[in-house]
């Protein structure tokens, strides 16, 4: 029990620091979970702020005598557990109160009193892949939630994902119980191989696939590097400037090379780091990721390495892969479990990456054929450059900026932005098509007018009509002689 208390205190050390500073208008409810094979253990810390302490105390002190009796304390703890919805694999669980501890009323009024509630829940048997959901149904808007999970002490249990809503009133825990995949006894060699194959195929791929998708979706710096590197992909380099459209096939081929190179790069370091072959501190990696965005932004403005975008994508992909591996290392996967973990996690990353590229590629191909594309290319490069400089300042110098708020807000509306960009690009492309048709029509009209002017009316008339008298012959002969000096060889003149 002492070990568990130490873990809980360590997990909520920051909460304790804040609580000692006299909380004001919030009622903090922090829950930490511990998953075992057949049981869930949980510890809750409830800290009412000064502004809400009186209402909390009144809800506990049912008889209003100013003293919180053991019966009142236990009744309040039961009400708190009654507000919890706890399920595993869709089966409802019944939390059982183990212990409750209340501070003095004076401490609660000062905003530093903590209510401790311990409870457990029996877990029914299930498969290898398990999903635990904890939802707090309290409707009080002053309540603030924090939920987390301890690393399981059982080596057969591995946490593969945690999902929370914005308030953390909803918490989802995905984990794998590898004991459920063990094979029956048999020859030693067969058991060894079955254990390996069972671990590798035991849901790590399926469980870590959505984790990889969510990681790349929330990793705005990774996607920003790739998208900015794709901005000049449909363009031709003339001198030291981006200009012209390389064509649909050329653009698609170049985009495919860039995405493939980035995939190969981060897959290599993801595997090496996940297996422990490469180990790099996270801070320099985060700084280098920001530098990679700055390099791609400069290249989008002016061609720095034209034709070598795939190589740059592969090089910086090695760095981005080290950041991806940090997420896997936090899951505490075993030796053989890492193989399926790497496969599932990387497949999730590639799937989300392809979704983003597929959503933006039509807009790039359409708009790059129009005069409006420099606005998108230069605007996107400037935005990425500013974001990368802010990230470098934050991660290297510790300077606080609002770049995460701005980029996060744009990522939140990414679907709407992608849809609007496609409609704009489609409109620009249609406008270009209309202008091209008008230019073609005008050119054809001008060509027809030029052909008509190549044979003057006087010549046509003189050739078409026969002279009637000698006087007419002399007159036409003099007229043709004068005109032949102007048209030169355009018209051979033959006189009888």
VMD Tcl script that draws the C-alpha trace (Angstrom):
set ca {
  {0.00 0.00 0.00}
  {2.89 2.35 0.73}
  {4.25 1.77 -2.76}
  {0.87 2.63 -4.23}
  {0.64 5.82 -2.19}
  {4.11 6.87 -3.30}
  {3.11 6.33 -6.95}
  {-0.06 8.32 -6.48}
  {1.78 11.19 -4.81}
  {4.35 11.18 -7.60}
  {1.64 11.15 -10.28}
  {-0.14 14.15 -8.77}
  {2.83 16.11 -7.44}
  {1.85 19.12 -9.48}
  {-1.68 18.99 -8.07}
  {-0.39 19.08 -4.54}
  {1.70 22.13 -5.37}
  {-1.30 23.95 -6.70}
  {-3.49 22.90 -3.79}
  {-1.10 24.48 -1.30}
  {-1.65 27.79 -3.10}
  {-5.31 28.00 -1.96}
  {-7.52 27.05 -4.93}
  {-10.36 29.48 -5.67}
  {-13.40 28.69 -7.79}
  {-12.76 25.09 -8.90}
  {-13.55 21.71 -7.40}
  {-10.70 19.50 -8.54}
  {-11.33 15.76 -8.77}
  {-8.18 13.82 -9.66}
  {-8.41 10.08 -10.26}
  {-5.59 7.63 -10.77}
  {-6.23 4.06 -11.90}
  {-4.27 0.83 -11.52}
  {-5.22 -2.13 -13.72}
  {-4.66 -5.72 -12.64}
  {-5.74 -9.00 -14.20}
  {-9.08 -9.30 -12.45}
  {-9.39 -6.04 -10.55}
  {-9.28 -2.29 -10.97}
  {-7.99 -0.14 -8.12}
  {-8.54 3.62 -8.07}
  {-7.67 6.54 -5.85}
  {-9.49 9.89 -5.96}
  {-8.39 13.23 -4.54}
  {-11.11 15.86 -4.27}
  {-9.95 19.43 -3.56}
  {-12.68 22.11 -3.30}
  {-11.57 25.70 -3.88}
  {-12.27 28.56 -1.49}
  {-15.19 29.91 -3.52}
  {-16.96 26.54 -3.74}
  {-15.95 25.03 -0.38}
  {-19.06 26.22 1.45}
  {-21.41 24.47 -1.00}
  {-19.31 21.29 -0.88}
  {-19.29 21.30 2.93}
  {-23.05 21.87 2.98}
  {-23.59 18.89 0.67}
  {-21.56 16.70 3.04}
  {-22.94 18.02 6.36}
  {-26.46 16.68 5.97}
  {-27.61 17.65 9.50}
  {-25.97 21.10 9.39}
  {-24.17 20.78 12.74}
  {-20.81 21.88 11.31}
  {-19.23 18.49 12.00}
  {-18.56 15.93 9.28}
  {-19.32 12.60 10.88}
  {-18.07 9.24 9.62}
  {-21.55 8.40 8.38}
  {-21.79 11.68 6.45}
  {-18.32 11.19 5.00}
  {-19.07 7.69 3.79}
  {-22.44 8.74 2.39}
  {-20.79 11.54 0.41}
  {-18.14 9.16 -0.91}
  {-20.88 6.76 -2.06}
  {-22.58 9.64 -3.89}
  {-19.31 10.50 -5.64}
  {-18.95 6.88 -6.77}
  {-22.58 6.89 -7.84}
  {-21.77 9.70 -10.29}
  {-19.20 7.48 -12.01}
  {-19.97 5.34 -15.06}
  {-17.40 2.55 -15.23}
  {-17.36 -0.08 -18.00}
  {-14.94 -2.57 -19.48}
  {-15.50 -3.97 -22.97}
  {-19.05 -2.63 -22.75}
  {-19.80 -4.42 -19.46}
  {-20.81 -2.21 -16.58}
  {-18.66 -2.35 -13.43}
  {-19.77 -1.65 -9.86}
  {-17.19 0.38 -7.89}
  {-16.77 -0.67 -4.24}
  {-15.74 1.87 -1.65}
  {-12.60 0.80 0.24}
  {-11.72 3.81 2.36}
  {-12.45 7.51 2.73}
  {-10.48 10.24 4.47}
  {-11.60 13.84 5.01}
  {-9.62 16.93 6.04}
  {-10.70 19.38 8.70}
  {-13.50 21.77 7.79}
  {-11.15 24.73 8.31}
  {-8.73 23.32 5.71}
  {-11.54 22.91 3.19}
  {-12.64 26.50 3.74}
  {-9.07 27.66 3.02}
  {-8.95 25.66 -0.21}
  {-6.18 23.30 0.91}
  {-8.23 20.37 2.24}
  {-8.13 17.12 0.25}
  {-10.75 14.40 0.34}
  {-9.24 10.94 -0.32}
  {-11.45 8.15 -1.67}
  {-10.20 4.64 -2.50}
  {-12.33 2.18 -4.44}
  {-12.01 -1.04 -6.43}
  {-13.99 -2.88 -9.10}
  {-13.89 -6.53 -10.12}
  {-13.03 -7.12 -13.78}
  {-14.72 -9.99 -15.65}
  {-12.62 -12.24 -17.82}
  {-12.15 -11.09 -21.38}
  {-9.93 -11.27 -24.41}
  {-6.45 -9.90 -24.99}
  {-7.63 -6.46 -26.10}
  {-9.47 -4.62 -23.35}
  {-11.07 -1.18 -23.17}
  {-11.89 0.51 -19.86}
  {-14.07 3.63 -19.84}
  {-14.51 5.94 -16.87}
  {-17.06 8.73 -17.22}
  {-18.01 11.25 -14.56}
  {-21.65 12.26 -14.85}
  {-21.53 15.20 -12.41}
  {-23.25 18.23 -13.94}
  {-21.54 20.82 -11.76}
  {-19.58 23.12 -14.10}
  {-17.21 24.08 -11.28}
  {-15.79 20.57 -11.19}
  {-12.44 20.05 -12.96}
  {-11.26 16.51 -13.70}
  {-7.86 14.88 -14.04}
  {-7.51 11.17 -14.86}
  {-4.40 9.05 -15.36}
  {-3.20 5.47 -15.05}
  {-0.22 3.86 -13.34}
  {2.16 1.60 -15.24}
  {0.84 -1.92 -14.52}
  {2.90 -3.97 -12.08}
  {1.85 -7.12 -13.96}
  {4.27 -7.60 -16.88}
  {1.56 -9.32 -18.93}
  {-0.48 -6.11 -19.07}
  {0.56 -3.30 -21.42}
  {-1.14 0.09 -21.76}
  {-1.54 0.96 -25.45}
  {-3.64 4.12 -25.40}
  {-5.41 6.75 -23.31}
  {-8.17 9.01 -24.63}
  {-9.79 11.96 -22.85}
  {-12.27 14.64 -23.76}
  {-11.46 18.29 -23.16}
  {-12.74 18.33 -19.56}
  {-11.42 14.82 -18.87}
  {-14.85 13.87 -17.61}
  {-14.54 11.04 -20.17}
  {-11.52 8.75 -20.00}
  {-10.82 5.68 -22.13}
  {-7.99 3.26 -21.38}
  {-6.92 0.64 -23.95}
  {-4.64 -2.13 -22.79}
  {-3.55 -5.64 -23.75}
  {-3.45 -8.65 -21.44}
  {-0.90 -10.98 -23.02}
  {-1.70 -13.72 -20.52}
  {-4.90 -14.31 -22.50}
  {-2.85 -15.34 -25.54}
  {-0.70 -17.99 -23.86}
  {-0.82 -21.45 -25.40}
  {-1.42 -24.73 -23.57}
  {1.54 -26.69 -22.29}
  {3.54 -28.79 -24.73}
  {7.08 -29.30 -25.95}
  {9.45 -26.55 -24.85}
  {10.32 -25.43 -28.36}
  {6.65 -25.30 -29.39}
  {5.74 -23.29 -26.28}
  {8.58 -20.86 -26.93}
  {7.50 -20.25 -30.51}
  {3.82 -20.05 -29.61}
  {4.58 -17.50 -26.91}
  {6.45 -15.33 -29.38}
  {3.83 -15.55 -32.12}
  {1.05 -14.99 -29.60}
  {2.72 -11.88 -28.25}
  {3.46 -10.49 -31.69}
  {-0.08 -11.01 -32.93}
  {-1.89 -10.24 -29.72}
  {-3.60 -7.07 -30.65}
  {-0.63 -4.77 -30.64}
  {-1.11 -4.02 -34.32}
  {-4.84 -3.36 -33.94}
  {-4.39 -1.46 -30.68}
  {-1.47 0.73 -31.74}
  {-2.83 1.49 -35.20}
  {-5.29 4.15 -33.92}
  {-2.60 5.45 -31.57}
  {-0.33 6.06 -34.57}
  {-3.12 7.82 -36.45}
  {-3.91 10.03 -33.48}
  {-0.24 10.80 -32.89}
  {0.36 12.11 -36.42}
  {-2.99 13.94 -36.42}
  {-2.10 15.73 -33.19}
  {1.55 16.17 -34.22}
  {1.00 19.38 -36.15}
  {4.74 20.00 -36.51}
  {5.21 16.70 -38.39}
  {2.39 17.42 -40.83}
  {3.42 21.04 -41.27}
  {6.91 19.98 -42.39}
  {5.51 17.57 -44.97}
  {2.83 19.91 -46.32}
  {5.18 22.87 -46.73}
  {7.71 20.64 -48.49}
  {4.94 19.67 -50.94}
  {3.99 23.28 -51.78}
  {6.56 23.75 -54.58}
  {6.28 20.14 -55.79}
  {4.07 20.98 -58.85}
  {6.36 23.83 -60.02}
  {9.32 24.21 -62.37}
  {12.52 26.01 -61.38}
  {13.69 28.77 -63.75}
  {16.87 30.41 -62.53}
  {16.33 30.97 -58.82}
  {12.53 31.21 -58.90}
  {9.56 28.87 -58.81}
  {7.46 29.23 -61.95}
  {5.31 27.22 -64.31}
  {3.39 23.99 -63.89}
  {5.30 20.75 -64.30}
  {2.19 18.79 -65.27}
  {-0.13 16.40 -63.47}
  {2.03 13.30 -63.94}
  {5.23 15.11 -63.02}
  {3.64 16.64 -59.91}
  {2.14 13.33 -58.77}
  {5.47 11.58 -59.28}
  {7.35 14.21 -57.29}
  {4.80 14.17 -54.44}
  {4.96 10.37 -54.33}
  {8.75 10.46 -54.04}
  {8.68 13.01 -51.22}
  {6.06 11.14 -49.18}
  {7.78 7.79 -49.73}
  {11.18 9.17 -48.74}
  {9.76 10.72 -45.57}
  {8.10 7.40 -44.73}
  {11.31 5.42 -45.21}
  {13.29 7.91 -43.13}
  {11.05 7.98 -40.07}
  {10.38 4.22 -40.26}
  {14.09 3.46 -39.94}
  {14.69 5.55 -36.83}
  {11.33 4.57 -35.34}
  {12.38 0.91 -35.46}
  {15.93 1.57 -34.24}
  {14.81 3.75 -31.35}
  {11.96 1.42 -30.37}
  {14.42 -1.48 -30.15}
  {16.83 0.61 -28.10}
  {19.57 0.74 -30.75}
  {19.42 4.56 -30.92}
  {18.71 6.82 -27.97}
  {18.61 10.62 -28.28}
  {17.25 13.13 -25.72}
  {13.86 14.50 -26.68}
  {14.74 18.21 -26.44}
  {17.30 18.37 -29.31}
  {14.97 16.22 -31.42}
  {12.11 18.67 -30.93}
  {14.40 21.58 -31.84}
  {15.60 19.83 -35.00}
  {12.00 19.12 -36.02}
  {11.29 22.85 -35.81}
  {14.46 23.51 -37.86}
  {13.22 21.07 -40.53}
  {10.02 23.11 -40.88}
  {12.05 26.31 -41.25}
  {14.20 24.72 -43.99}
  {11.15 23.53 -45.93}
  {9.55 26.99 -45.57}
  {12.62 28.73 -47.01}
  {12.68 26.22 -49.88}
  {9.01 26.96 -50.63}
  {9.88 30.66 -51.01}
  {13.05 30.20 -53.07}
  {14.39 26.91 -54.48}
  {17.25 25.96 -52.16}
  {17.58 22.30 -53.17}
  {15.47 21.91 -56.35}
  {15.06 18.30 -57.43}
  {16.41 17.02 -54.11}
  {13.23 17.32 -52.06}
  {12.99 13.53 -51.65}
  {16.47 13.38 -50.13}
  {15.68 16.22 -47.72}
  {12.43 14.48 -46.75}
  {14.31 11.25 -46.04}
  {16.98 13.05 -44.00}
  {14.57 14.95 -41.80}
  {12.33 11.89 -41.68}
  {15.09 10.21 -39.67}
  {14.74 12.96 -37.07}
  {10.94 12.86 -37.01}
  {11.10 9.08 -36.49}
  {12.98 9.56 -33.23}
  {10.10 11.67 -31.95}
  {7.61 8.99 -33.01}
  {9.60 6.38 -31.08}
  {9.29 8.38 -27.87}
  {5.57 7.60 -27.80}
  {6.20 3.86 -28.12}
  {8.85 3.88 -25.41}
  {6.32 5.29 -22.93}
  {4.11 2.21 -23.33}
  {6.59 -0.16 -21.72}
  {6.29 -2.83 -24.43}
  {8.26 -6.03 -24.02}
  {10.96 -7.24 -26.40}
  {8.76 -9.20 -28.81}
  {5.79 -6.92 -28.37}
  {7.73 -4.06 -29.88}
  {7.73 -5.76 -33.28}
  {3.96 -5.75 -33.63}
  {3.86 -2.39 -31.84}
  {6.16 -0.81 -34.42}
  {4.12 -2.29 -37.28}
  {0.76 -1.14 -35.92}
  {1.98 2.30 -34.83}
  {3.76 2.96 -38.12}
  {0.78 1.80 -40.18}
  {-1.38 4.25 -38.27}
  {1.08 7.06 -38.99}
  {1.23 6.22 -42.70}
  {-2.55 5.96 -43.01}
  {-3.20 9.37 -41.50}
  {-0.32 10.83 -43.50}
  {-1.82 9.52 -46.76}
  {-5.23 10.86 -45.79}
  {-3.78 14.35 -45.31}
  {-1.82 14.22 -48.58}
  {-4.84 12.90 -50.49}
  {-6.98 15.72 -49.08}
  {-4.54 18.46 -50.12}
  {-3.07 17.09 -53.37}
  {-6.07 17.95 -55.64}
  {-5.98 21.56 -54.43}
  {-2.25 21.81 -55.12}
  {-2.58 20.36 -58.62}
  {-5.51 22.61 -59.55}
  {-4.28 25.88 -58.11}
  {-0.65 25.45 -59.21}
  {-1.86 25.96 -62.80}
  {-3.22 29.41 -61.96}
  {-1.77 32.80 -61.10}
  {-3.28 32.53 -57.60}
  {-0.90 29.76 -56.54}
  {1.96 32.07 -55.47}
  {-0.38 33.50 -52.84}
  {-0.92 30.03 -51.37}
  {2.73 29.01 -51.66}
  {4.19 32.19 -50.20}
  {1.48 32.54 -47.55}
  {1.93 28.93 -46.43}
  {5.72 29.28 -46.36}
  {5.56 32.47 -44.26}
  {3.13 30.88 -41.80}
  {5.30 27.77 -41.46}
  {8.43 29.89 -41.07}
  {6.89 31.96 -38.27}
  {5.62 28.83 -36.51}
  {9.02 27.12 -36.76}
  {10.87 30.15 -35.38}
  {8.43 30.28 -32.47}
  {8.90 26.57 -31.78}
  {12.68 26.96 -31.89}
  {12.46 29.82 -29.38}
  {10.21 27.74 -27.10}
  {12.16 24.49 -27.28}
  {15.66 25.93 -27.29}
  {15.39 29.09 -25.23}
  {12.29 28.39 -23.15}
  {10.48 31.47 -24.48}
  {6.70 31.22 -24.15}
  {4.77 31.86 -27.37}
  {1.22 31.29 -28.54}
  {2.22 29.22 -31.58}
  {0.66 26.02 -30.23}
  {-2.65 27.81 -29.69}
  {-2.68 29.22 -33.24}
  {-1.55 26.02 -34.96}
  {-3.87 23.94 -32.79}
  {-6.82 26.13 -33.71}
  {-6.08 25.70 -37.40}
  {-5.68 21.95 -36.95}
  {-9.06 21.87 -35.21}
  {-10.69 23.28 -38.36}
  {-8.44 21.36 -40.77}
  {-11.35 19.65 -42.54}
  {-13.12 22.96 -43.18}
  {-9.87 24.60 -44.31}
  {-9.12 21.73 -46.71}
  {-12.66 21.90 -48.13}
  {-12.52 25.67 -48.60}
  {-9.09 25.41 -50.23}
  {-10.41 22.83 -52.70}
  {-13.39 25.00 -53.64}
  {-11.13 28.03 -54.12}
  {-8.68 26.05 -56.23}
  {-11.53 24.64 -58.30}
  {-12.88 28.15 -58.87}
  {-9.45 29.45 -59.90}
  {-9.00 26.55 -62.29}
  {-12.41 27.11 -63.89}
  {-11.67 30.81 -64.24}
  {-8.39 29.94 -65.95}
  {-10.24 27.61 -68.32}
  {-12.69 30.38 -69.27}
  {-9.83 32.84 -69.88}
  {-8.01 30.28 -72.04}
  {-11.12 29.74 -74.15}
  {-11.51 33.49 -74.65}
  {-7.85 33.82 -75.62}
  {-8.22 30.96 -78.10}
  {-11.29 32.57 -79.65}
  {-9.57 35.96 -79.95}
  {-6.46 34.37 -81.48}
  {-8.57 32.53 -84.06}
  {-10.40 35.73 -84.98}
  {-7.15 37.63 -85.34}
  {-5.73 34.91 -87.59}
  {-8.77 35.02 -89.86}
  {-8.56 38.79 -90.11}
  {-4.88 38.53 -90.99}
  {-5.57 36.13 -93.85}
  {-8.21 38.44 -95.27}
  {-5.84 41.40 -95.16}
  {-3.06 39.44 -96.96}
  {-4.90 39.92 -100.31}
  {-6.01 43.57 -100.77}
  {-9.38 44.22 -102.33}
  {-7.89 46.07 -105.26}
  {-5.79 43.07 -106.30}
  {-8.70 40.70 -105.94}
  {-10.82 42.97 -108.05}
  {-8.22 43.43 -110.75}
  {-7.65 39.74 -111.06}
  {-11.31 38.87 -111.04}
  {-12.41 41.48 -113.65}
  {-11.52 41.64 -117.31}
  {-10.56 45.06 -118.83}
  {-13.16 46.26 -121.31}
  {-11.16 48.98 -123.23}
  {-7.55 49.88 -124.01}
  {-7.90 52.82 -121.68}
  {-8.81 50.47 -118.86}
  {-5.79 48.29 -119.65}
  {-3.39 51.21 -119.41}
  {-4.99 52.37 -116.17}
  {-4.74 48.93 -114.53}
  {-1.16 48.48 -115.76}
  {-0.10 51.70 -114.06}
  {-1.97 50.73 -110.86}
  {-0.35 47.29 -110.67}
  {3.13 48.71 -111.24}
  {2.70 51.07 -108.30}
  {1.31 48.35 -106.01}
  {4.07 45.85 -106.89}
  {6.63 48.17 -105.30}
  {4.80 47.74 -101.93}
  {3.99 44.02 -101.89}
  {7.30 42.82 -103.39}
  {7.25 39.16 -103.97}
  {3.87 38.59 -102.32}
  {2.10 38.89 -105.65}
  {3.62 38.08 -109.08}
  {2.44 40.56 -111.67}
  {2.09 39.43 -115.30}
  {1.13 41.82 -117.99}
  {0.32 40.97 -121.59}
}
mol new
graphics top color blue
foreach p $ca { graphics top sphere $p radius 0.5 }
foreach p [lrange $ca 0 end-1] q [lrange $ca 1 end] { graphics top cylinder $p $q radius 0.2 }
display resetview
